[in-house]
Amino acid sequence: MKIGYFGIALCATALSATIANAQDINAYKLLNLSLEDPTLGSARYAGMGGAMGAIGGVSSALKDNAASIAAGTKSDIGLTFDLYSNNDGQCSFAVSDASLLFNIDHNNNSGYMSSALAITYNRNRTFDSDMFIEDRIYNSTTNDHEEGGTDAINFAYAGNINNQFYFGVAVGITDLRFEKNNIYRDDNVYNDYEISADGTGCNFNVGLLYQPTDFLRVGVGIQTPTLYNIDESWSFIENKKETLDDYPYKIHTPMKFSAQLGFMVGDRANIGIDYSMRNYTRMWGEFANLKMRQLEKDIKDICKTQHTLKVGAEVNVVGGLDLRAGYAICTAPVLEAKEACDKLASLGGAYVGDYWYPDYDKDGNPISDDYYHGPLYSFTSPKLRQYISAGFGYSGRVAYVDFAYIRKLATVQYMLQQPYEGTCDLVSTYANELGDQKYGSNHFMLSFGFHF
């Protein structure tokens, strides 16, 4: 992504300050680390746009509704490979989904008819992106590179009562890896900022499904907040002078509520509709075992509820051959950049003179004598995200193979911090001048597995 803008030279100032731990934990950072890609999973799940919470029968759907694994009748083991690419030329290849599902028939004609046990691995988010900013007037460039992702290992149990009521519970162990490199160059300055964050977390899923007819299945699911414990290290090089530091912090993501509809036309077709919501004003962060009041206020002021809608269908063409298509859309979890900046005093701390203070009172005076030099750099404000998918698969008596393609279309706003001399107000944005930035990425997914 290449952007020419005359005022971008202010990024030199933004990158030349030393990085402050407390300041670096801000609303936009927590938000971007908490988001998920809702269509990632097995190739069958991805091909239907992730709308399989009520259809069930695939282990990837348990993150939407833990009861979904009880809706199938077969045990299976599966593996999914994902080739990822984006418009900036980045490519990566990884295992994005692996599952072991046991379906246990209780040999009852009524009552508790069957149960299911599952162990799954699933990639929930890919961070890989590049941004390149060029200022032709000041002969400067800024290159911002991100990579990493979030993954989850789930342990689930689900039950089937009378082929009509299904329930499920799951425990998820999550893993986060995020790396960022921001390099600024001009005729006189070279600044190199690197950050590496690794964390683990835990959450719980509970789901219910009800099937009043052979044609219809409805479901509801709840995922508890994920509490991440993150260790982060960074380095900052300013004209060959290097500064290093590391610090731990916590992220508490919001709870997810979801509802699902599934329409089953015998063995000929399935149609799924999934809806979920997360209230990001309920997110919070913690540094040095203390919740930061200013950060909590910023989150409530600028974040909002994100709504996600997924629709998908699969049609049996002949024999074991199925065709699939899906679409998912996620609304913006945060206010427009310009509106958000009008509500913020800073991004994570209070700015006074040349220093950052951990917090300040209602009159703008520092509460503590402790201060930090503050980082001034760019942030990403996420907006609308769309996922368009298609795929096909063949399932035999013993084995199956599936392929899916996902095209992700996202809109973001890039925000650059700039100090206003003599005031506590630090935040400004060039969102209006730069406009909404659109980017795309691709996932080519291949799954294969065995029934038993």
C-alpha positions in Angstrom: 0.0 0.0 0.0 1.6 3.3 -1.1 0.3 6.7 0.1 1.7 10.1 -0.8 0.9 12.9 1.6 2.7 16.2 2.3 2.1 16.2 6.0 3.4 12.7 6.6 6.8 14.1 7.7 5.3 14.5 11.1 5.8 10.8 11.4 9.4 11.6 11.9 8.5 13.2 15.2 6.1 10.4 15.9 8.8 7.8 15.6 11.7 9.7 17.2 10.4 9.5 20.8 11.3 6.7 23.2 8.6 4.0 23.8 6.6 4.2 27.0 5.2 1.0 28.4 2.0 2.4 29.9 1.3 4.6 26.9 1.8 1.8 24.5 -1.2 -0.1 25.9 -4.0 1.9 24.2 -7.5 1.3 23.0 -6.6 0.7 19.4 -3.8 -1.8 20.2 -6.1 -3.8 22.4 -8.9 -3.7 19.8 -6.7 -4.9 17.0 -5.2 -7.8 19.1 -8.8 -8.9 20.0 -10.4 -9.1 16.6 -11.0 -12.4 14.9 -11.5 -13.6 11.3 -14.9 -15.3 11.5 -14.6 -17.6 8.5 -11.4 -19.4 9.3 -11.6 -23.1 10.0 -11.7 -26.3 7.9 -12.2 -25.9 4.1 -15.8 -27.0 4.4 -16.5 -24.4 7.1 -14.7 -21.7 5.2 -16.5 -22.5 2.0 -19.8 -21.9 3.7 -18.6 -18.6 5.1 -18.4 -20.0 8.6 -22.2 -20.3 8.8 -22.3 -23.8 10.2 -23.2 -23.2 13.9 -26.6 -24.8 13.4 -25.7 -27.2 10.5 -23.1 -28.8 12.7 -21.1 -31.9 11.9 -17.8 -30.1 11.7 -15.5 -29.4 14.6 -14.7 -25.8 13.4 -18.2 -24.8 14.2 -17.9 -25.4 17.9 -16.4 -21.9 18.3 -19.8 -20.6 17.3 -21.9 -23.2 19.1 -20.3 -25.9 21.2 -23.4 -28.1 20.7 -22.8 -28.3 16.9 -20.4 -31.3 17.1 -23.3 -33.5 18.5 -25.4 -32.9 15.4 -23.2 -35.2 13.3 -23.2 -39.0 13.2 -19.6 -39.8 12.2 -16.2 -39.7 13.9 -13.4 -38.2 11.9 -9.9 -36.9 12.0 -9.0 -33.9 9.7 -6.2 -31.5 8.8 -6.4 -28.2 6.9 -3.6 -26.3 5.1 -3.9 -22.6 4.4 -2.0 -20.6 1.8 -2.3 -16.9 2.6 -1.5 -13.9 0.5 -2.3 -10.2 0.5 -2.2 -7.3 -1.9 1.2 -6.2 -0.7 2.8 -9.5 -1.8 3.1 -11.2 1.6 2.6 -14.9 1.5 2.5 -17.6 4.3 1.7 -21.2 4.5 0.4 -22.9 7.7 -1.8 -25.6 9.2 -4.9 -23.6 10.0 -7.2 -26.3 11.4 -6.8 -29.8 12.8 -9.4 -31.9 14.5 -10.1 -35.2 16.2 -13.9 -35.9 16.7 -15.4 -38.9 18.4 -19.1 -39.5 17.9 -20.3 -42.1 20.5 -23.6 -43.9 19.8 -25.4 -44.9 23.1 -27.7 -47.3 21.3 -30.8 -45.8 22.7 -34.0 -45.3 20.7 -34.9 -42.2 22.8 -33.4 -40.0 25.5 -29.7 -39.6 25.6 -29.0 -41.0 22.1 -25.3 -40.0 21.5 -22.5 -37.8 22.6 -19.4 -36.3 21.0 -15.9 -35.5 22.2 -13.6 -33.2 20.2 -10.1 -31.8 20.3 -9.4 -29.1 17.8 -6.8 -26.6 16.7 -8.0 -23.5 14.8 -6.4 -20.3 13.6 -8.6 -17.4 14.5 -6.7 -14.4 13.0 -3.8 -13.6 10.7 -2.0 -10.3 11.4 0.2 -10.2 8.2 0.1 -6.8 6.6 2.3 -4.1 5.1 1.9 -0.3 4.8 4.2 2.0 2.9 3.9 5.8 3.2 6.0 8.1 1.0 6.4 11.8 1.5 7.7 13.2 -1.8 8.2 16.7 -0.4 10.3 15.8 2.6 11.9 12.8 0.8 10.9 10.4 3.6 9.4 7.0 3.8 7.6 4.9 6.5 7.3 1.2 6.2 5.0 -0.6 8.7 5.1 -4.4 8.7 3.0 -6.7 10.9 2.8 -10.5 11.1 1.6 -13.2 13.5 -1.8 -14.5 14.5 -4.1 -16.0 17.2 -4.8 -19.7 17.5 -6.9 -21.8 19.8 -6.9 -25.4 21.0 -10.4 -26.5 22.1 -11.6 -29.4 24.2 -15.3 -30.0 23.8 -18.1 -32.3 24.9 -21.6 -32.4 23.5 -24.8 -34.5 23.8 -27.8 -35.4 21.7 -31.2 -35.9 23.3 -33.9 -37.5 21.1 -32.3 -36.1 18.0 -34.0 -32.9 18.9 -32.1 -31.2 21.7 -28.3 -30.7 21.6 -26.0 -29.2 24.2 -22.3 -28.6 24.3 -19.5 -27.1 26.4 -15.9 -26.3 25.4 -12.7 -25.0 26.9 -10.4 -23.0 24.7 -6.7 -22.4 25.3 -5.7 -19.5 23.1 -2.3 -18.4 21.8 -1.3 -15.0 20.4 1.8 -13.9 18.5 2.2 -10.4 17.1 5.3 -8.8 15.6 5.5 -5.2 14.3 8.3 -3.4 12.6 8.1 0.3 11.7 10.9 2.0 9.9 11.1 5.7 9.2 13.8 7.2 6.9 14.6 10.6 5.5 17.8 12.5 4.6 18.9 12.9 8.2 17.0 10.4 10.3 16.7 6.6 10.6 14.3 5.3 13.1 13.5 1.5 13.6 10.8 0.4 16.0 10.3 -3.3 16.6 7.8 -5.0 18.9 7.2 -8.6 19.7 4.2 -9.8 21.8 3.5 -13.4 22.9 0.5 -14.4 25.0 -1.8 -17.1 26.1 -5.4 -17.0 27.3 -8.4 -19.1 28.1 -12.2 -19.0 27.4 -15.3 -21.2 27.6 -18.0 -21.9 25.1 -21.6 -23.1 25.9 -24.1 -23.9 23.2 -27.7 -25.2 22.7 -29.4 -26.4 19.5 -33.1 -27.3 19.0 -34.4 -29.1 16.0 -38.3 -28.9 15.9 -38.5 -30.5 12.4 -36.2 -32.4 10.0 -35.9 -29.2 8.0 -35.0 -26.6 10.7 -32.4 -26.3 13.5 -31.9 -23.2 15.7 -29.2 -22.5 18.1 -27.7 -20.0 20.6 -24.1 -19.8 21.9 -22.1 -17.9 24.4 -18.3 -17.5 24.5 -16.9 -16.0 27.7 -14.3 -13.3 27.6 -10.8 -14.4 26.8 -8.2 -13.2 29.3 -4.8 -12.9 27.7 -1.5 -12.7 29.6 0.9 -11.1 27.3 4.7 -10.6 27.4 5.9 -7.9 25.1 9.4 -6.7 24.2 10.4 -3.8 22.0 13.4 -2.1 20.6 13.8 1.4 19.3 16.8 2.5 17.2 17.2 6.2 16.6 20.2 7.0 14.4 22.1 3.9 15.6 21.2 4.5 19.3 19.2 1.5 20.6 16.7 1.3 23.5 15.4 -2.0 24.7 12.6 -3.0 27.2 10.0 -5.6 27.9 6.9 -5.7 30.0 3.8 -7.9 30.7 0.2 -6.8 30.5 -3.3 -8.4 30.2 -6.1 -8.1 27.7 -9.7 -8.9 28.6 -11.7 -9.4 25.4 -15.5 -8.9 25.4 -18.0 -11.8 25.6 -19.6 -13.1 22.4 -23.3 -13.9 22.0 -24.4 -15.8 18.9 -27.5 -17.2 17.3 -27.8 -19.6 14.4 -30.3 -21.0 11.9 -29.8 -24.1 9.8 -32.0 -25.3 7.0 -31.4 -29.0 5.9 -33.0 -30.2 2.7 -32.4 -33.9 3.2 -29.1 -34.9 1.8 -29.4 -32.4 -1.1 -28.6 -29.0 0.5 -27.8 -27.1 3.7 -28.3 -23.4 4.3 -26.8 -21.7 7.3 -27.3 -18.2 8.8 -25.2 -17.1 11.8 -25.3 -13.9 13.8 -23.0 -12.8 16.6 -22.2 -9.7 18.6 -19.4 -8.4 20.8 -19.6 -5.2 22.8 -16.0 -3.9 22.7 -16.8 -1.2 25.3 -16.5 -4.1 27.8 -12.9 -4.8 26.8 -10.2 -3.7 29.2 -6.4 -3.9 29.7 -4.2 -4.2 32.8 -0.6 -3.2 33.3 1.5 -3.9 36.4 -1.6 -5.6 38.0 -3.5 -2.3 37.8 -6.4 -1.4 35.5 -5.7 1.9 33.9 -8.6 4.4 34.4 -7.8 6.5 31.4 -7.5 3.5 29.1 -10.9 2.2 30.4 -12.5 5.6 29.7 -11.0 5.7 26.2 -12.4 2.2 25.4 -15.9 3.2 26.5 -15.7 6.5 24.6 -14.6 5.2 21.2 -15.4 1.5 21.0 -18.8 0.1 20.2 -20.7 -3.2 19.5 -19.5 -5.2 16.6 -22.1 -7.2 14.7 -21.2 -10.2 12.5 -23.5 -11.9 10.0 -22.5 -15.1 8.1 -24.6 -16.8 5.5 -23.6 -19.9 3.5 -25.0 -22.8 1.5 -23.8 -26.2 0.2 -25.5 -28.2 -2.5 -24.9 -31.9 -3.3 -24.3 -32.1 -7.1 -23.9 -35.8 -7.5 -22.7 -38.7 -5.3 -20.4 -37.3 -2.7 -19.6 -34.0 -4.5 -20.7 -30.8 -2.9 -20.5 -27.2 -4.0 -20.4 -24.3 -1.4 -20.5 -20.6 -1.2 -20.6 -18.1 1.7 -20.5 -14.5 2.7 -19.6 -12.8 6.1 -19.6 -9.2 7.1 -18.3 -7.5 10.3 -19.3 -4.0 11.2 -16.8 -1.5 12.6 -16.0 -2.0 16.3 -14.9 1.6 16.8 -16.0 5.1 15.9 -14.8 6.9 12.8 -11.2 8.1 13.4 -12.0 11.8 13.4 -14.9 11.4 15.8 -12.9 9.1 18.1 -10.0 11.6 18.2 -12.4 14.3 19.4 -13.2 12.2 22.4 -9.6 11.2 23.3 -7.1 13.1 25.4 -4.4 10.6 24.4 -4.0 7.0 23.5 -3.4 5.4 26.8 -1.8 8.0 29.0 -1.8 11.7 29.7 0.6 14.0 27.8 2.1 16.9 29.7 5.0 18.9 28.3 7.7 16.4 27.2 6.5 13.5 29.3 3.8 10.9 29.6 2.1 10.5 33.0 0.2 7.3 34.0 -2.9 9.2 34.8 -4.3 12.7 35.5 -7.2 14.3 37.3 -10.3 15.9 35.8 -8.5 19.2 35.5 -5.7 17.7 33.5 -3.1 17.7 36.3 -0.8 14.7 36.7 -1.8 12.5 39.6 1.7 10.9 40.0 5.2 12.2 39.8 6.1 9.1 37.7 6.4 9.8 34.0 7.7 8.3 30.8 8.9 9.6 27.5 6.1 8.7 25.1 6.0 7.0 21.7 4.3 8.9 18.9 3.5 6.6 16.0 0.7 5.3 13.8 -2.4 3.3 14.8 -4.9 1.4 12.7 -8.6 2.0 13.2 -10.5 -1.0 11.8 -13.8 -0.4 9.9 -16.0 -2.7 7.8 -14.7 -6.2 7.0 -16.2 -8.5 4.4 -15.4 -12.2 3.5 -16.5 -13.8 0.2 -15.9 -17.6 0.0 -16.5 -20.5 -2.3 -15.5 -24.1 -2.3 -16.2 -27.7 -3.2 -15.6 -31.1 -1.6 -15.9 -34.8 -2.0 -16.8 -37.2 0.8 -16.6 -41.0 0.5 -17.3 -43.7 2.9 -13.9 -43.6 4.5 -12.2 -40.3 3.4 -13.0 -36.8 2.4 -11.3 -33.8 0.7 -12.4 -30.2 0.6 -11.1 -27.0 -1.0 -12.1 -23.4 -0.2 -11.1 -19.9 -1.3 -11.7 -16.8 0.9 -11.4 -13.2 -0.3 -11.2 -10.7 2.6 -12.0 -7.1 1.9 -11.2 -4.7 4.7 -11.3 -0.9 5.3 -9.1 0.8 7.8 -8.1 4.3 8.8 -4.5 5.1 9.6 -4.0 7.5 12.5 -0.8 9.5 13.3 -0.3 11.0 16.7 1.0 14.5 16.9 1.7 16.6 20.1 0.0 20.0 20.5 2.5 22.1 22.4 1.3 23.5 25.7 -1.8 21.3 26.1 -2.6 17.8 27.2 -4.3 17.0 23.9 -2.0 14.7 22.0 -4.3 12.9 19.5 -4.7 14.1 15.9 -5.5 12.2 12.7 -5.0 12.5 9.0 -7.9 10.1 8.3 -9.8 12.7 6.3 -6.9 13.7 4.2 -5.7 10.1 3.6 -9.2 8.8 3.3 -10.4 5.2 4.0 -7.7 2.7 3.0 -8.9 -0.6 1.5 -6.9 -3.8 1.3 -7.6 -7.4 0.4 -6.2 -10.8 1.3 -6.7 -14.3 0.1 -6.9 -17.7 1.7 -6.5 -20.9 -0.3 -7.5 -23.8 1.9 -7.2 -27.6 1.5 -8.6 -30.1 4.0 -8.5 -33.8 4.0 -9.5 -36.4 6.6 -10.9 -39.8 7.4 -14.2 -41.0 8.8 -14.2 -43.9 11.3 
